[in-house]
């Protein structure tokens, strides 16, 4: 289970970090302000409006299906783990019951 969680963390890191660190190369619009400007004028002169697509690039349906798939996989793994723990507990209970019966027979 720890390996699965570690794999999800590594996968998430590999997918998210490169896109977060990617930056556009500086353009002439982003060039430093002239020397005689105050800091407030410099900030105002450096403002560049956001450009990009007007629509989302990732469809919501695919994200929803991926989220449901992750939830179902995690639920299945949880149930498998609980079943394994239950069977181990049942085996230990049987072993202890046998030891108690053996010790009473002495």
URGIHU-V214749 format. One record per run of one state. SS is the DSSP state (A for helix, B for strand, O for the rest). FROM is the first residue (numbers start at 0). TO is the last residue. If there is no record, write none. Layout:
BEGIN
ss=SS from=FROM to=TO
ss=SS from=FROM to=TO
END
This chain:
BEGIN
ss=O from=0 to=0
ss=A from=1 to=20
ss=O from=21 to=26
ss=A from=27 to=29
ss=O from=30 to=37
ss=A from=38 to=45
ss=O from=46 to=58
ss=A from=59 to=103
ss=O from=104 to=105
END
